[in-house]
Amino acid sequence: EFGEPTAFNISPENPAVYYELPLSAGSNVNVSVDSEGALDTVLQVLYADGSEFAYDDDGGSGLDAELNNLVFTTDGTYLLVVSSFLTDGSGNGTVTVIENPVKSLDEGDVNITLSDKAYTDLAVFEAEEGDVITLNLEKLSGSVEDLYVYATVDGMQVMYYTTMGIPDNLPLMFVMPMSGEVVVTFEEFGYGGGISFNVTLEKE
């Protein structure tokens, strides 16, 4: 269950454990492992076809794995895999998946904070075909080497923008080609020190 630690056991005979993650577009989750030092754990999130969505080895405490701010732009049942980095690893632990609150621009301004441990975040809103959308990004602190912003509806990309760094104020405008829930994803690339900015929505 989301939010509840789930116990697992890993051994050479049982080298990995698998969990289904039914998630909807706009979901944002954190995944953490706690083996209390018994294991060097590895986390993977896979698409339904088995291709890799996310991976971590030692992002958590000690040698445990951790994934933060995993954002999903399409509905689906994903696969969470917990394993040991060492082929002969053996021990017990718990894995916890937490769903972060969805940031809705329909409810007002949202704050986006990106860092080397959480380099992706998202916000959602509803729009109609033909709406003229303006996303206003106001930098609060920090900097990035590269910032990618893209919007999708039902997995189809309807806007894409990239910039080296970010000015103090950055308006992004596009016209909706279709109606539906828009998922706006913000990604930091490069070696920036992290950034925080406020996002507001205008629709015409």
C-alpha positions as CSV (number, residue, x, y, z in Angstrom):
1,E,0.0,0.0,0.0
2,F,1.2,3.5,-0.7
3,G,2.6,5.1,2.4
4,E,3.1,1.8,4.2
5,P,6.5,0.1,4.6
6,T,6.4,-3.3,3.0
7,A,8.8,-6.0,4.2
8,F,10.9,-8.0,1.8
9,N,13.7,-10.6,1.9
10,I,16.5,-11.0,-0.7
11,S,18.8,-14.0,-1.0
12,P,20.9,-15.6,-3.7
13,E,17.9,-17.9,-4.3
14,N,15.4,-15.0,-4.4
15,P,17.6,-12.1,-5.7
16,A,14.8,-9.6,-6.4
17,V,11.2,-8.7,-5.4
18,Y,8.6,-7.2,-7.7
19,Y,5.6,-4.9,-7.0
20,E,3.0,-3.5,-9.3
21,L,2.5,0.3,-9.2
22,P,-0.9,1.3,-10.8
23,L,-0.4,5.1,-11.4
24,S,-2.3,7.8,-13.3
25,A,-1.0,10.7,-15.4
26,G,0.1,13.4,-13.0
27,S,1.3,11.0,-10.3
28,N,4.4,12.0,-8.4
29,V,6.0,9.4,-6.1
30,N,9.0,8.8,-3.8
31,V,10.4,5.3,-3.3
32,S,12.8,4.5,-0.5
33,V,14.4,1.3,0.8
34,D,15.6,0.6,4.4
35,S,17.7,-2.5,5.0
36,E,19.4,-1.1,8.1
37,G,22.8,-1.8,6.5
38,A,22.1,-5.4,5.7
39,L,22.1,-4.9,1.9
40,D,23.4,-2.8,-0.9
41,T,20.0,-2.3,-2.5
42,V,19.1,-1.3,-6.1
43,L,15.7,0.2,-7.2
44,Q,14.3,0.0,-10.7
45,V,10.9,1.2,-12.0
46,L,10.0,-0.4,-15.3
47,Y,7.3,0.3,-17.9
48,A,4.8,-2.5,-18.7
49,D,7.0,-3.6,-21.6
50,G,10.0,-4.1,-19.3
51,S,12.0,-1.1,-20.4
52,E,13.5,1.1,-17.7
53,F,11.8,4.2,-16.4
54,A,14.1,5.0,-13.4
55,Y,17.1,3.5,-11.6
56,D,19.0,4.1,-8.4
57,D,21.8,2.4,-6.4
58,D,23.0,4.4,-3.4
59,G,20.7,7.4,-3.4
60,G,19.3,6.8,0.1
61,S,20.8,6.2,3.5
62,G,24.1,4.2,3.5
63,L,24.0,1.8,0.6
64,D,20.2,1.8,0.2
65,A,18.5,3.0,-2.8
66,E,16.0,5.9,-3.1
67,L,14.1,7.6,-5.9
68,N,12.4,11.0,-5.4
69,N,9.9,12.9,-7.4
70,L,9.2,10.3,-10.0
71,V,6.7,11.9,-12.3
72,F,4.4,10.0,-14.6
73,T,2.7,11.6,-17.6
74,T,0.6,8.6,-18.7
75,D,-1.7,6.1,-17.0
76,G,-0.4,2.6,-16.5
77,T,0.7,-0.2,-14.3
78,Y,4.5,0.1,-13.7
79,L,6.8,-2.5,-12.1
80,L,8.9,-1.7,-9.0
81,V,11.9,-4.0,-8.6
82,V,14.0,-4.2,-5.4
83,S,17.3,-6.1,-5.7
84,S,20.8,-6.4,-4.3
85,F,23.8,-4.8,-6.1
86,L,25.8,-7.9,-5.0
87,T,24.8,-11.1,-6.6
88,D,25.2,-13.0,-3.3
89,G,23.5,-10.3,-1.3
90,S,21.2,-11.6,1.5
91,G,19.1,-9.8,4.0
92,N,15.8,-8.2,5.0
93,G,14.4,-4.7,4.5
94,T,11.4,-2.6,3.8
95,V,10.3,-0.6,0.7
96,T,8.0,2.4,1.0
97,V,6.2,4.2,-1.9
98,I,4.7,7.6,-1.1
99,E,2.4,9.5,-3.5
100,N,3.1,13.2,-3.3
101,P,0.2,15.6,-3.7
102,V,-0.6,16.6,-7.2
103,K,0.2,20.2,-7.9
104,S,-2.8,21.7,-9.7
105,L,-2.5,25.0,-11.5
106,D,-6.3,25.1,-11.6
107,E,-6.2,25.8,-7.8
108,G,-3.6,28.6,-8.0
109,D,0.1,29.2,-8.1
110,V,2.5,26.2,-7.6
111,N,6.1,26.1,-6.4
112,I,8.6,23.9,-8.2
113,T,11.9,23.0,-6.6
114,L,14.5,21.0,-8.5
115,S,17.8,19.6,-7.2
116,D,20.3,16.8,-7.9
117,K,18.2,14.4,-5.9
118,A,14.8,15.6,-7.3
119,Y,15.5,16.9,-10.8
120,T,12.0,16.5,-12.1
121,D,8.6,17.9,-10.9
122,L,5.2,18.5,-12.5
123,A,2.0,20.4,-12.4
124,V,-1.4,19.7,-14.0
125,F,-4.4,21.7,-15.2
126,E,-7.5,21.3,-17.4
127,A,-7.8,23.1,-20.8
128,E,-10.0,23.1,-23.9
129,E,-9.0,22.9,-27.5
130,G,-8.0,26.4,-28.8
131,D,-7.2,27.8,-25.4
132,V,-4.2,30.1,-25.4
133,I,-2.0,29.1,-22.5
134,T,0.6,31.2,-20.8
135,L,2.8,29.6,-18.1
136,N,4.7,32.3,-16.1
137,L,7.8,31.1,-14.3
138,E,9.2,33.4,-11.7
139,K,12.6,32.4,-10.3
140,L,12.8,32.5,-6.5
141,S,16.3,31.1,-5.9
142,G,19.2,29.1,-7.4
143,S,20.1,28.3,-11.0
144,V,20.2,25.5,-13.5
145,E,22.5,24.7,-16.4
146,D,19.6,23.5,-18.6
147,L,15.9,23.5,-17.9
148,Y,13.4,21.5,-20.0
149,V,9.7,22.2,-19.8
150,Y,7.2,20.1,-21.7
151,A,3.4,19.6,-21.7
152,T,1.5,16.4,-22.6
153,V,-2.2,15.4,-22.9
154,D,-2.9,11.7,-22.8
155,G,0.8,11.1,-23.4
156,M,0.9,13.4,-26.5
157,Q,3.3,16.3,-26.4
158,V,1.7,19.6,-27.0
159,M,4.5,22.0,-25.9
160,Y,8.3,21.7,-25.5
161,Y,10.8,24.4,-24.3
162,T,14.4,24.3,-23.3
163,T,16.7,27.1,-22.0
164,M,20.3,27.4,-20.8
165,G,19.7,28.8,-17.3
166,I,16.5,30.7,-16.5
167,P,15.8,34.4,-16.3
168,D,14.1,35.9,-13.3
169,N,10.8,35.8,-15.3
170,L,10.0,33.4,-18.1
171,P,6.6,33.4,-19.9
172,L,5.9,30.3,-22.0
173,M,2.9,30.5,-24.4
174,F,1.2,27.9,-26.5
175,V,-2.2,27.0,-28.0
176,M,-4.0,23.9,-27.0
177,P,-4.5,21.5,-30.0
178,M,-6.9,19.3,-28.0
179,S,-8.9,19.2,-24.8
180,G,-8.0,17.3,-21.6
181,E,-5.8,17.3,-18.5
182,V,-2.4,18.9,-19.3
183,V,0.6,17.5,-17.5
184,V,3.5,20.0,-17.4
185,T,6.9,18.5,-16.6
186,F,9.9,20.5,-15.4
187,E,13.4,18.8,-15.7
188,E,16.8,20.1,-14.6
189,F,19.8,18.8,-16.6
190,G,23.5,19.5,-16.1
191,Y,25.3,20.6,-13.0
192,G,23.3,23.5,-11.6
193,G,23.0,23.9,-7.9
194,G,19.2,23.5,-7.8
195,I,16.5,26.0,-8.4
196,S,13.1,27.0,-7.0
197,F,10.5,28.9,-9.0
198,N,6.8,29.9,-8.9
199,V,4.5,28.9,-11.7
200,T,1.2,30.7,-12.6
201,L,-1.3,29.9,-15.3
202,E,-3.2,32.2,-17.7
203,K,-5.8,30.9,-20.1
204,E,-7.5,32.9,-22.9
